[in-house]
């Protein structure tokens, strides 16, 4: 539902502290304890370029299909946080 999407966006925006990239891996840093919730929000976005993600306590590793896709995904995710 639209409400659920809104809640996920809020979790994502409030949980993320930074992004970084190494080749085709996007690393998302979060507030302590929020990585699982933020990763669930990323998964719910169903971006075709994301092969999978793994969450720890405050860090998420997202494996992206290509390095170019990783640049694109990082821009997309940053835009959501800045809205």
Secondary structure by P-SEA (a helix, b strand, c coil): caaaaaaaaaaaaaccccccccccbbbbbcccccaaaaaaaaaaacccccccccccccbbbbbcccaaaaaaaaaaaaaaaac
